Amino acid sequence: MGSSPQTQNPGQDRQDRDAHLALASQRASELIGYHADLSSTESDTDLESDDTAIFESDSQATRRLESAPLITNHRRLHSTDEGDGDHDHDGVLGPIKDEEKPITWSSLPKKGQLAILTLARLSEPLTQTSLQAYMFYQLKSFDPSLPDSKISAQAGILQGSFTAAQFITAVWWGRLADAEWMGRKRVLLIGLMGTCLSCVGFGFSRSFATAMVFRTLGGILNSNVGVMRTLIAEIIAEKKYQSRAFLLLPMCFNIGVIIGPILGGSLADPINSFPQFFGPGSILGGKDGVWWMQRWPYALPNLLSAVFIFASFLAVFLGLDETHEIARYRRDWGRKLGKRLTRAWTRRPRHYRPLTRSRDDESIYTDDSVGTWSTPSSPARSRVHPRPHKKIGFRQIWTRNVILTLVAHFLLAFHTSAFNSMTFVFLPAPRAPENSQRGLFHFGGGLGLPSSRVGLATAIIGFIGLPLQIFLYPRIQTKLGTLTSFRTFLPFSPIAYVLMPFLVILPRIPWIVWPSFTFVVSLQVISRTFILPAAIILVNNCVTDPSVLGTVHGVAQSISSGARTLGPFLGGWGLGLGLENNMVGAVWWALAVESLFGWVMLWSISEGKGIERKKDETEEEE
């Protein structure tokens, strides 16, 4: 009796199949490695391919082939001489241990994604600081008959309307960012567009009520800070990069403080600031001047801010990748368009059709003939689904350490926001009469600076803080640790608050007033440089479940917004009382007491481990 062809020589069939698979593996590795070299200009997401799957046409078995290792000058050969059969990567060039590489700014991963987030984050402080440079004078233009104390109170209310709306809505935006159907990127896009519309409306306002409506609208639609913190936590997979990655957000504030006040102070009321360009008989103004600048004298800096925000909106839409563990598998038409525009701009010639490499784990199939290759007709997201992750309950999030960390976050946001708001009112407030001082603590008035000098004074804050953040903070934070640096540098803030009101009793000599102002502000800037990123890292590290990361950051932003509502409101109200009763220092000294209470709170919290993913972590999908 004869045997069937399948059973005549089973050993030969097995050898032929193994030979076919070996040749397929070799060709897949060569093509993928070659394609990786030619696509080095693609986005970071494109370079993160997963293992390649090879399917046999005559078997249900599936073999997964690791991507071909790329040889760089940062890798070395390491072998496995122990003879462990489980290690199938003998002789592969592996990465040098992370401890041997110093952490620098250039070593940060995903620089393109971080750059887009930095641009988007910069839009908010740029708008805020630009507005605050002329807010006192814009409110004064609504009703010139109001006293300075009333204008101060209105400034606090206007500032608080934005943050109060954020306080109400930030938690819900955080929950939406954690929702599979929404994700981080869509929430961020909504926030940027809302800020842009709010900025334009505020610039063309002609009454206090209208201005407050547009500021409130911007706060309702804006939850950018919490979403950006979540994005950075998910983009930066390794904890060792946190000190620099999370520093980018506070760094944007100092950059905005430098640029915003200068632009806002110089472009506000352009008819009077630049009469040769916009005034009557000018180059652009014609006979009567630019009419809309006469009707809306504070619209120009807001329009410039809106253009910048819209540019950051486009950058996020075209260049930012979704990081939500489920939503990142969804088609992103904006990202696809951005890649096409990038390829069209670079115009790199392609002499062959490259194999698709993406984070979606698209696979290469072979049929019976080893020489025939084809790409799947449907993307891998239709075949490989992330494992369902059960979310923990909303009430289960609130451990003792999380609550205490958020309380410390609230106290920090309260006194820093109050300082910023009060400073922008204290600087332009008129000086008190020279005979008004009674004793060491009973005095009033402000520094009486014009809008251009207010912009210069607030820009000093950024000029001091930016180099500290870039060069000094990462080194000191690495040596001291996050919580220790928080505890060490927070006391600099109350010292600045105690000294700030005494600037009004100094002799009115520029070479005395300006160095003294710079010294006092430097104390607060040094403190803020170290405590703001530390607070963000502590909030991020108290989260242990990635499914609620956006929610916790949303709650943190809500709490911060509540503090930034009460801080400017109470600070503006207290400053108004101080100007009326010739005791302007009382509110500053009360702020120093509040910041000291926050410093005491730091000794009751601990730094959590957070959610850390290793660099080589991949999804275990079959």
C-alpha positions as a printed NumPy array, in Angstrom:
array([[  0.   ,   0.   ,   0.   ],
       [  1.316,   3.467,  -0.911],
       [  1.465,   6.37 ,   1.408],
       [ -0.076,   9.74 ,   0.782],
       [  2.287,  12.486,  -0.303],
       [  1.921,  14.128,   3.083],
       [  3.215,  11.053,   4.888],
       [  5.856,   9.749,   2.515],
       [  8.676,  11.91 ,   3.841],
       [  7.542,  14.028,   6.803],
       [ 11.139,  14.924,   7.697],
       [ 11.761,  16.389,   4.238],
       [  8.534,  18.445,   4.433],
       [  9.551,  19.817,   7.807],
       [ 13.001,  20.767,   6.501],
       [ 11.521,  22.498,   3.443],
       [  9.093,  24.473,   5.589],
       [ 11.849,  25.51 ,   7.995],
       [ 14.028,  26.575,   5.078],
       [ 11.193,  28.672,   3.641],
       [ 10.602,  30.363,   6.979],
       [ 14.286,  31.014,   7.537],
       [ 14.591,  32.684,   4.132],
       [ 11.429,  34.705,   4.77 ],
       [ 12.789,  35.839,   8.141],
       [ 16.08 ,  36.935,   6.594],
       [ 14.38 ,  38.919,   3.819],
       [ 11.931,  40.579,   6.255],
       [ 14.759,  41.687,   8.509],
       [ 16.81 ,  43.057,   5.594],
       [ 13.892,  44.975,   4.082],
       [ 12.703,  46.396,   7.397],
       [ 16.2  ,  47.473,   8.421],
       [ 16.779,  49.075,   5.001],
       [ 13.448,  50.833,   5.16 ],
       [ 14.229,  52.164,   8.637],
       [ 17.349,  53.917,   7.304],
       [ 15.408,  55.604,   4.472],
       [ 12.527,  56.683,   6.695],
       [ 14.66 ,  58.3  ,   9.374],
       [ 13.013,  61.638,   8.673],
       [  9.565,  60.321,   9.462],
       [  7.909,  61.062,  12.79 ],
       [  8.876,  59.307,  15.967],
       [  5.73 ,  57.276,  15.815],
       [  6.693,  55.804,  12.482],
       [  9.992,  54.537,  13.823],
       [  8.39 ,  52.479,  16.542],
       [  7.484,  49.35 ,  14.651],
       [  6.502,  46.227,  16.463],
       [  7.504,  42.656,  15.645],
       [  6.655,  41.306,  12.197],
       [  4.232,  38.413,  11.956],
       [  4.843,  35.645,   9.381],
       [  1.847,  33.409,   8.687],
       [  2.134,  29.986,   7.071],
       [ -0.502,  29.299,   4.464],
       [ -0.743,  25.601,   5.341],
       [ -0.754,  25.95 ,   9.095],
       [ -2.494,  27.856,  11.856],
       [  0.856,  28.403,  13.522],
       [  2.216,  31.903,  13.666],
       [  5.8  ,  32.984,  14.105],
       [  6.739,  36.517,  15.189],
       [ 10.031,  37.876,  13.957],
       [ 11.805,  40.66 ,  15.807],
       [ 12.632,  43.763,  13.798],
       [ 16.163,  43.905,  12.483],
       [ 18.406,  45.615,  15.031],
       [ 19.875,  48.914,  13.919],
       [ 23.588,  49.455,  14.482],
       [ 24.46 ,  52.851,  15.931],
       [ 27.471,  54.271,  17.617],
       [ 25.685,  54.082,  20.95 ],
       [ 25.358,  50.283,  20.946],
       [ 27.758,  47.513,  21.773],
       [ 27.922,  43.775,  21.292],
       [ 26.808,  41.655,  24.183],
       [ 26.642,  37.901,  24.072],
       [ 25.053,  35.209,  26.169],
       [ 27.8  ,  32.773,  27.008],
       [ 25.706,  31.007,  29.58 ],
       [ 24.113,  28.892,  26.879],
       [ 20.578,  29.638,  28.012],
       [ 18.265,  28.3  ,  25.405],
       [ 15.635,  30.943,  26.14 ],
       [ 17.847,  33.703,  24.784],
       [ 17.557,  33.807,  21.025],
       [ 19.319,  37.131,  20.537],
       [ 22.913,  36.016,  20.998],
       [ 25.357,  38.233,  19.227],
       [ 22.805,  41.029,  18.684],
       [ 23.966,  44.574,  19.164],
       [ 22.162,  45.795,  22.249],
       [ 21.865,  49.21 ,  23.896],
       [ 24.338,  50.423,  26.442],
       [ 22.958,  50.499,  29.941],
       [ 21.053,  53.724,  30.71 ],
       [ 23.227,  54.404,  33.743],
       [ 26.19 ,  54.974,  31.434],
       [ 24.451,  57.776,  29.553],
       [ 24.049,  61.167,  31.269],
       [ 20.552,  62.63 ,  31.086],
       [ 20.679,  65.813,  29.02 ],
       [ 18.201,  67.909,  27.086],
       [ 19.403,  66.308,  23.856],
       [ 18.755,  62.824,  25.265],
       [ 15.019,  63.43 ,  25.695],
       [ 12.988,  61.026,  23.543],
       [ 10.145,  62.109,  21.258],
       [ 11.526,  65.625,  20.791],
       [  9.12 ,  66.389,  17.948],
       [  6.071,  65.581,  20.06 ],
       [  7.429,  67.56 ,  23.007],
       [  8.103,  70.534,  20.727],
       [  4.471,  70.582,  19.576],
       [  3.238,  70.445,  23.166],
       [  5.638,  73.233,  24.111],
       [  4.278,  75.415,  21.318],
       [  0.694,  74.721,  22.379],
       [  1.445,  75.373,  26.057],
       [  3.209,  78.633,  25.242],
       [  0.036,  80.068,  23.731],
       [ -1.763,  80.364,  27.074],
       [  0.85 ,  82.249,  29.174],
       [  1.622,  84.398,  26.151],
       [ -2.024,  85.468,  26.023],
       [ -2.419,  85.843,  29.785],
       [  0.68 ,  87.933,  30.386],
       [  0.018,  90.065,  27.314],
       [ -3.464,  90.806,  28.614],
       [ -2.346,  91.602,  32.141],
       [  0.14 ,  94.209,  30.913],
       [ -2.718,  96.499,  29.803],
       [ -5.744,  95.102,  31.688],
       [ -5.73 ,  97.974,  34.191],
       [ -5.856, 100.538,  31.385],
       [ -8.447,  98.633,  29.335],
       [-10.762,  98.453,  32.337],
       [-10.141, 102.125,  32.92 ],
       [-11.176, 102.865,  29.31 ],
       [-14.555, 101.18 ,  29.885],
       [-15.441, 103.735,  32.567],
       [-12.835, 106.446,  33.276],
       [-14.827, 107.702,  36.264],
       [-14.15 , 104.59 ,  38.377],
       [-11.573, 104.904,  41.184],
       [ -8.405, 102.839,  41.184],
       [ -9.681, 100.619,  43.998],
       [-12.716,  99.658,  41.878],
       [-10.524,  98.94 ,  38.851],
       [ -8.351,  96.707,  41.041],
       [-11.39 ,  94.729,  42.166],
       [-12.62 ,  94.398,  38.569],
       [ -9.233,  93.091,  37.485],
       [ -9.452,  90.388,  40.145],
       [-12.986,  89.441,  39.054],
       [-11.997,  89.342,  35.399],
       [ -9.032,  87.146,  36.147],
       [-11.147,  84.935,  38.369],
       [-13.902,  84.443,  35.787],
       [-11.536,  82.49 ,  33.543],
       [-10.21 ,  80.233,  36.27 ],
       [-13.63 ,  79.788,  37.9  ],
       [-14.95 ,  78.361,  34.645],
       [-11.926,  76.067,  34.487],
       [-12.583,  74.962,  38.044],
       [-16.094,  73.842,  37.107],
       [-15.258,  72.103,  33.827],
       [-11.661,  70.808,  34.169],
       [-12.688,  67.541,  35.857],
       [-15.151,  66.77 ,  33.087],
       [-12.586,  67.54 ,  30.415],
       [-10.215,  65.193,  32.227],
       [-12.846,  62.452,  32.189],
       [-13.41 ,  63.071,  28.474],
       [ -9.667,  62.822,  27.861],
       [ -9.785,  59.364,  29.489],
       [-12.807,  58.325,  27.382],
       [-12.033,  55.988,  24.485],
       [-14.218,  57.897,  22.001],
       [-12.621,  61.276,  22.775],
       [ -8.961,  60.927,  23.81 ],
       [ -6.314,  63.485,  24.718],
       [ -5.762,  65.132,  21.342],
       [ -9.378,  66.085,  20.659],
       [ -9.754,  67.681,  24.083],
       [ -6.575,  69.672,  23.506],
       [ -7.795,  70.888,  20.118],
       [-11.09 ,  72.052,  21.622],
       [ -9.196,  73.933,  24.331],
       [ -6.949,  75.719,  21.862],
       [ -9.823,  76.792,  19.636],
       [-11.816,  78.001,  22.647],
       [ -8.875,  80.09 ,  23.84 ],
       [ -8.477,  81.58 ,  20.362],
       [-12.131,  82.658,  20.154],
       [-12.043,  84.025,  23.693],
       [ -8.963,  86.077,  22.907],
       [-10.528,  87.714,  19.852],
       [-13.771,  88.49 ,  21.692],
       [-11.967,  90.017,  24.653],
       [ -9.948,  92.325,  22.402],
       [-13.099,  93.755,  20.776],
       [-15.009,  94.175,  24.076],
       [-16.246,  97.635,  25.008],
       [-17.638,  96.935,  28.463],
       [-16.658,  95.054,  31.582],
       [-19.6  ,  92.644,  31.218],
       [-18.678,  91.711,  27.641],
       [-15.059,  91.174,  28.567],
       [-16.078,  88.895,  31.442],
       [-18.359,  86.831,  29.159],
       [-15.524,  86.088,  26.729],
       [-13.061,  85.331,  29.513],
       [-15.565,  82.916,  31.044],
       [-16.132,  81.249,  27.671],
       [-12.404,  80.73 ,  27.309],
       [-12.234,  79.109,  30.735],
       [-15.126,  76.753,  29.971],
       [-13.486,  75.43 ,  26.807],
       [ -9.916,  75.396,  28.094],
       [ -8.437,  72.427,  29.924],
       [ -5.081,  72.434,  28.182],
       [ -2.779,  72.195,  31.192],
       [ -4.197,  68.964,  32.599],
       [ -4.331,  67.294,  29.186],
       [ -0.767,  68.349,  28.357],
       [  0.527,  66.93 ,  31.62 ],
       [ -1.189,  63.652,  30.772],
       [  0.317,  63.663,  27.288],
       [  3.826,  64.28 ,  28.602],
       [  3.435,  61.502,  31.177],
       [  2.505,  59.075,  28.375],
       [  4.984,  60.325,  25.78 ],
       [  7.932,  60.125,  28.176],
       [  7.954,  56.436,  29.055],
       [ 10.888,  56.444,  31.485],
       [ 10.825,  58.185,  34.833],
       [ 14.429,  59.382,  34.614],
       [ 13.426,  61.989,  32.018],
       [ 10.63 ,  63.509,  34.123],
       [ 12.657,  66.323,  35.669],
       [ 13.248,  67.805,  32.219],
       [ 10.041,  66.784,  30.445],
       [  7.698,  68.229,  33.058],
       [  9.865,  71.343,  33.272],
       [  8.802,  72.279,  29.737],
       [  5.37 ,  73.45 ,  30.887],
       [  6.576,  75.889,  33.597],
       [  9.357,  76.97 ,  31.245],
       [  6.729,  78.091,  28.764],
       [  5.328,  80.406,  31.423],
       [  8.631,  82.246,  31.751],
       [  8.954,  82.483,  27.975],
       [  5.431,  83.888,  27.827],
       [  6.256,  86.306,  30.633],
       [  9.168,  87.63 ,  28.567],
       [  7.357,  87.974,  25.241],
       [  3.758,  88.611,  26.314],
       [  4.135,  91.802,  28.37 ],
       [  6.459,  93.369,  25.816],
       [  4.012,  92.703,  22.986],
       [  0.963,  93.612,  25.026],
       [  2.435,  96.762,  26.524],
       [  3.801,  98.033,  23.205],
       [  0.84 ,  97.12 ,  20.957],
       [ -1.911,  98.281,  23.337],
       [ -3.529, 101.512,  22.133],
       [ -1.46 , 101.622,  18.92 ],
       [ -2.887, 104.982,  17.853],
       [ -0.999, 106.641,  20.708],
       [  1.891, 104.167,  20.896],
       [  2.75 , 104.303,  17.173],
       [  1.104, 107.453,  15.77 ],
       [  3.511, 107.476,  12.817],
       [  2.092, 104.131,  11.638],
       [ -1.548, 104.072,  12.786],
       [ -2.481, 107.635,  13.778],
       [ -4.077, 110.381,  11.664],
       [ -1.958, 111.216,   8.634],
       [  0.21 , 108.119,   9.157],
       [  1.412, 105.475,   6.703],
       [ -1.425, 103.021,   7.409],
       [ -3.939, 105.308,   9.053],
       [ -4.607, 107.746,   6.254],
       [ -6.276, 111.027,   7.042],
       [ -8.208, 109.985,  10.178],
       [ -6.115, 107.045,  11.389],
       [ -7.03 , 103.357,  11.579],
       [-10.69 , 103.525,  12.593],
       [-10.975, 100.094,  14.253],
       [ -7.914, 100.792,  16.398],
       [ -9.569, 103.979,  17.59 ],
       [-12.782, 102.133,  18.438],
       [-11.054,  99.057,  19.925],
       [ -7.655, 100.299,  21.164],
       [ -6.764,  96.973,  22.813],
       [ -7.721,  94.625,  19.967],
       [ -4.332,  94.485,  18.221],
       [ -2.391,  92.514,  20.904],
       [ -5.34 ,  90.121,  21.237],
       [ -5.422,  89.512,  17.489],
       [ -1.704,  88.737,  17.517],
       [ -2.203,  86.28 ,  20.384],
       [ -5.098,  84.649,  18.502],
       [ -2.88 ,  84.124,  15.442],
       [ -0.272,  82.411,  17.603],
       [ -2.876,  80.171,  19.255],
       [ -4.313,  79.173,  15.874],
       [ -0.816,  78.266,  14.651],
       [ -0.392,  75.98 ,  17.671],
       [ -3.833,  74.481,  16.893],
       [ -2.637,  73.55 ,  13.407],
       [  0.597,  72.101,  14.783],
       [ -1.346,  69.858,  17.183],
       [ -3.838,  68.823,  14.509],
       [ -1.183,  67.887,  11.958],
       [  1.716,  66.707,  14.092],
       [  0.638,  65.405,  17.513],
       [  0.014,  61.698,  18.075],
       [ -2.78 ,  60.419,  20.271],
       [ -1.448,  58.69 ,  23.411],
       [ -4.636,  57.223,  24.915],
       [ -4.165,  53.478,  25.34 ],
       [ -7.297,  52.736,  23.247],
       [ -7.908,  55.889,  21.184],
       [ -4.4  ,  55.83 ,  19.711],
       [ -5.5  ,  52.949,  17.445],
       [ -8.181,  55.155,  15.9  ],
       [ -7.604,  56.72 ,  12.496],
       [ -6.192,  60.226,  12.859],
       [ -6.916,  62.148,   9.659],
       [ -5.036,  65.213,  10.849],
       [ -1.9  ,  63.194,  11.524],
       [ -2.148,  61.464,   8.143],
       [ -2.471,  64.835,   6.425],
       [  0.525,  66.118,   8.358],
       [  2.656,  63.185,   7.196],
       [  1.63 ,  63.73 ,   3.598],
       [  2.488,  67.424,   3.806],
       [  5.848,  66.543,   5.339],
       [  6.647,  64.066,   2.575],
       [  5.541,  66.55 ,  -0.083],
       [  7.724,  69.237,   1.473],
       [ 10.83 ,  67.089,   1.733],
       [ 10.248,  65.441,  -1.684],
       [ 12.556,  62.508,  -1.048],
       [ 12.588,  60.216,  -4.121],
       [ 11.495,  56.633,  -3.58 ],
       [ 12.792,  53.964,  -5.914],
       [ 10.685,  51.234,  -4.437],
       [  7.515,  50.739,  -2.482],
       [  8.61 ,  50.5  ,   1.161],
       [  7.073,  48.134,   3.632],
       [  4.74 ,  49.972,   5.99 ],
       [  6.148,  50.308,   9.495],
       [  3.963,  51.828,  12.128],
       [  3.011,  51.436,  15.719],
       [ -0.092,  49.575,  14.553],
       [  1.994,  46.402,  14.047],
       [  1.107,  45.956,  10.391],
       [  2.259,  42.516,   9.342],
       [  3.884,  40.916,   6.312],
       [  2.269,  37.831,   4.888],
       [  3.779,  35.101,   2.741],
       [  1.99 ,  32.522,   0.705],
       [  3.279,  29.102,  -0.393],
       [  5.902,  30.702,  -2.582],
       [  8.655,  32.223,  -0.489],
       [  9.442,  34.765,  -3.196],
       [  5.935,  36.305,  -3.112],
       [  5.341,  39.061,  -0.589],
       [  2.25 ,  41.127,   0.124],
       [  1.067,  43.632,   2.692],
       [ -2.237,  43.05 ,   4.468],
       [ -5.288,  44.64 ,   2.934],
       [ -6.513,  45.887,   6.298],
       [ -4.454,  47.557,   8.992],
       [ -3.457,  45.687,  12.083],
       [ -5.791,  47.703,  14.239],
       [ -8.558,  45.568,  12.783],
       [ -6.779,  42.372,  13.871],
       [ -4.877,  43.369,  16.998],
       [ -6.964,  44.936,  19.718],
       [ -5.586,  46.209,  23.   ],
       [ -6.581,  44.199,  25.999],
       [ -9.602,  45.609,  27.836],
       [ -8.533,  47.466,  30.954],
       [-10.953,  47.718,  33.824],
       [-10.995,  51.244,  35.186],
       [-10.935,  51.771,  38.903],
       [-13.827,  53.634,  40.487],
       [-13.762,  57.406,  40.871],
       [-13.855,  57.118,  44.656],
       [-11.023,  54.6  ,  44.746],
       [ -8.62 ,  57.199,  43.338],
       [ -8.536,  59.259,  46.519],
       [ -5.899,  57.828,  48.789],
       [ -4.469,  59.859,  51.655],
       [ -1.316,  60.757,  49.75 ],
       [ -3.272,  61.819,  46.661],
       [ -5.506,  64.117,  48.721],
       [ -2.617,  65.713,  50.612],
       [ -0.669,  66.184,  47.364],
       [ -3.624,  67.953,  45.786],
       [ -4.06 ,  70.163,  48.876],
       [ -0.416,  71.229,  48.613],
       [ -1.001,  71.831,  44.898],
       [ -3.966,  74.087,  45.749],
       [ -2.018,  76.171,  48.262],
       [  0.85 ,  76.588,  45.813],
       [ -1.417,  77.679,  42.963],
       [ -3.205,  80.105,  45.303],
       [ -0.224,  82.213,  46.336],
       [  1.596,  82.101,  42.968],
       [ -1.514,  83.21 ,  41.052],
       [ -2.322,  85.865,  43.635],
       [  1.233,  87.21 ,  43.359],
       [  0.996,  87.439,  39.565],
       [ -2.4  ,  89.147,  39.608],
       [ -1.518,  91.577,  42.395],
       [  1.794,  92.486,  40.766],
       [  0.09 ,  93.567,  37.534],
       [ -2.179,  95.871,  39.551],
       [  0.426,  96.997,  42.081],
       [  2.912,  98.169,  39.42 ],
       [  0.627, 100.594,  37.497],
       [ -1.308, 101.806,  40.58 ],
       [ -0.561, 105.512,  41.236],
       [  1.887, 106.372,  43.966],
       [  0.578, 107.629,  47.272],
       [  1.32 , 111.17 ,  48.405],
       [  4.711, 111.537,  50.024],
       [  3.187, 112.549,  53.373],
       [  0.847, 109.528,  53.608],
       [  3.206, 107.129,  55.401],
       [  2.563, 106.671,  59.129],
       [  4.927, 104.329,  60.872],
       [  6.718, 101.332,  59.392],
       [  3.641,  99.387,  58.222],
       [  0.995, 102.044,  57.56 ],
       [  1.517, 103.197,  53.959],
       [ -0.259, 102.864,  50.603],
       [ -0.03 , 103.399,  46.854],
       [  1.679, 101.505,  44.072],
       [  4.73 , 102.078,  41.888],
       [  2.909, 104.196,  39.284],
       [  4.473, 102.613,  36.184],
       [  3.053, 103.204,  32.661],
       [  1.979, 100.228,  30.54 ],
       [  5.3  , 100.052,  28.68 ],
       [  7.232,  99.926,  31.963],
       [  4.781,  97.321,  33.337],
       [  5.701,  95.115,  30.382],
       [  9.401,  95.626,  31.081],
       [  8.98 ,  94.897,  34.795],
       [  7.094,  91.65 ,  34.199],
       [  9.559,  90.597,  31.488],
       [ 12.258,  90.683,  34.17 ],
       [ 10.488,  87.724,  35.765],
       [ 10.968,  85.665,  32.631],
       [ 14.557,  86.782,  32.043],
       [ 15.45 ,  85.611,  35.54 ],
       [ 13.524,  82.35 ,  35.52 ],
       [ 14.303,  80.957,  32.078],
       [ 18.071,  80.364,  32.482],
       [ 17.46 ,  78.968,  35.962],
       [ 15.024,  76.423,  34.536],
       [ 17.225,  75.395,  31.627],
       [ 20.616,  75.129,  33.32 ],
       [ 20.202,  75.012,  37.107],
       [ 16.958,  73.219,  37.933],
       [ 17.623,  69.796,  36.296],
       [ 20.966,  69.39 ,  38.066],
       [ 19.739,  70.427,  41.501],
       [ 16.526,  68.424,  41.176],
       [ 18.535,  65.33 ,  40.232],
       [ 20.732,  65.701,  43.323],
       [ 18.06 ,  66.674,  45.851],
       [ 15.037,  64.823,  44.507],
       [ 11.601,  66.18 ,  43.694],
       [ 10.117,  66.469,  47.177],
       [ 13.3  ,  67.738,  48.827],
       [ 13.768,  70.504,  46.267],
       [ 10.111,  71.454,  46.784],
       [ 10.642,  71.786,  50.526],
       [ 13.956,  73.625,  50.127],
       [ 12.924,  76.391,  47.733],
       [  9.319,  77.124,  48.752],
       [ 10.345,  79.452,  51.662],
       [ 11.826,  81.913,  49.148],
       [  8.272,  82.899,  48.167],
       [  7.061,  84.212,  51.56 ],
       [ 10.251,  86.245,  51.889],
       [  9.445,  87.933,  48.561],
       [  5.844,  88.59 ,  49.638],
       [  6.986,  90.248,  52.858],
       [  9.408,  92.582,  51.056],
       [  7.246,  93.489,  48.022],
       [  5.124,  96.324,  49.532],
       [  8.174,  98.084,  50.989],
       [  9.184,  99.043,  47.441],
       [  6.707, 101.945,  47.546],
       [  8.5  , 103.666,  50.429],
       [ 11.901, 103.624,  48.707],
       [ 13.211, 106.892,  47.26 ],
       [ 11.78 , 107.48 ,  43.799],
       [ 15.134, 107.048,  42.105],
       [ 15.303, 104.538,  39.208],
       [ 18.699, 103.087,  40.146],
       [ 17.281, 102.281,  43.609],
       [ 13.767, 101.127,  42.695],
       [ 14.632,  98.825,  39.777],
       [ 17.448,  96.824,  41.431],
       [ 15.281,  96.447,  44.543],
       [ 12.345,  95.261,  42.456],
       [ 14.585,  92.805,  40.593],
       [ 15.915,  91.377,  43.868],
       [ 12.439,  90.837,  45.35 ],
       [ 11.081,  89.295,  42.169],
       [ 14.165,  87.076,  41.885],
       [ 13.332,  85.448,  45.208],
       [  9.866,  84.528,  44.006],
       [ 11.123,  83.385,  40.597],
       [ 13.808,  81.144,  42.13 ],
       [ 11.159,  79.597,  44.342],
       [  8.682,  79.122,  41.515],
       [ 11.324,  77.649,  39.204],
       [ 11.774,  74.687,  41.542],
       [  8.339,  74.253,  43.091],
       [  6.058,  74.373,  40.03 ],
       [  7.584,  71.423,  38.126],
       [  7.998,  69.562,  41.425],
       [  4.28 ,  69.952,  42.108],
       [  3.42 ,  68.592,  38.657],
       [  5.712,  65.585,  39.104],
       [  4.284,  64.818,  42.554],
       [  0.727,  64.864,  41.195],
       [  1.731,  62.645,  38.287],
       [  3.59 ,  60.157,  40.49 ],
       [  0.72 ,  59.708,  42.935],
       [ -1.269,  58.009,  40.124],
       [ -0.862,  54.236,  39.898],
       [ -3.426,  53.327,  37.202],
       [ -3.012,  54.649,  33.621],
       [ -6.769,  54.515,  33.01 ],
       [ -7.345,  57.434,  35.428],
       [ -4.247,  59.483,  34.618],
       [ -6.208,  62.083,  32.651],
       [ -8.864,  62.233,  35.359],
       [ -6.37 ,  62.928,  38.145],
       [ -4.607,  65.594,  36.095],
       [ -8.03 ,  67.058,  35.298],
       [ -8.866,  67.174,  39.003],
       [ -5.486,  68.76 ,  39.697],
       [ -6.167,  71.418,  37.081],
       [ -9.643,  71.962,  38.518],
       [ -8.182,  72.43 ,  41.985],
       [ -5.48 ,  74.685,  40.578],
       [ -8.118,  76.691,  38.711],
       [-10.113,  77.053,  41.915],
       [ -7.012,  78.373,  43.641],
       [ -6.271,  80.664,  40.709],
       [ -9.827,  81.941,  41.01 ],
       [ -9.695,  82.681,  44.729],
       [ -6.115,  83.936,  44.661],
       [ -6.551,  86.842,  42.214],
       [-10.053,  87.602,  43.526],
       [ -9.067,  87.8  ,  47.187],
       [ -5.734,  89.375,  46.288],
       [ -7.384,  92.07 ,  44.175],
       [-10.002,  92.684,  46.855],
       [ -7.377,  92.916,  49.593],
       [ -5.168,  95.162,  47.479],
       [ -8.118,  97.454,  46.858],
       [ -8.78 ,  97.685,  50.597],
       [ -5.108,  98.4  ,  51.182],
       [ -5.121, 101.242,  48.641],
       [ -8.242, 102.721,  50.227],
       [ -7.042, 102.47 ,  53.826],
       [ -3.392, 103.367,  53.247],
       [ -2.163,  99.913,  54.267],
       [ -1.215,  98.175,  51.043],
       [  1.188,  95.747,  52.725],
       [ -1.45 ,  93.81 ,  54.682],
       [ -2.545,  91.628,  51.764],
       [  1.073,  90.821,  50.825],
       [  1.893,  89.713,  54.352],
       [ -1.272,  87.582,  54.526],
       [ -0.094,  85.903,  51.333],
       [  3.237,  85.114,  53.011],
       [  1.4  ,  83.369,  55.875],
       [ -0.593,  81.252,  53.398],
       [  2.545,  80.147,  51.565],
       [  4.193,  79.15 ,  54.85 ],
       [  1.179,  76.984,  55.648],
       [  1.643,  75.258,  52.3  ],
       [  5.3  ,  74.646,  53.158],
       [  4.244,  72.919,  56.398],
       [  1.88 ,  70.68 ,  54.385],
       [  4.797,  69.331,  52.357],
       [  6.153,  67.428,  55.343],
       [  3.032,  65.233,  55.458],
       [  3.162,  63.917,  51.878],
       [  5.379,  61.366,  50.143],
       [  6.453,  60.963,  46.524],
       [  4.725,  58.078,  44.792],
       [  6.249,  55.733,  42.242],
       [  3.887,  56.756,  39.455],
       [  3.381,  54.844,  36.204],
       [  6.692,  53.978,  34.588],
       [  7.009,  52.048,  31.373],
       [ 10.33 ,  50.697,  30.264],
       [ 11.769,  51.732,  26.934],
       [ 11.572,  48.267,  25.45 ],
       [  8.059,  47.501,  26.675],
       [  5.759,  46.15 ,  23.917],
       [  2.213,  44.841,  23.777],
       [  1.94 ,  41.091,  24.278],
       [ -0.562,  40.321,  21.526],
       [ -0.717,  37.084,  19.557]])
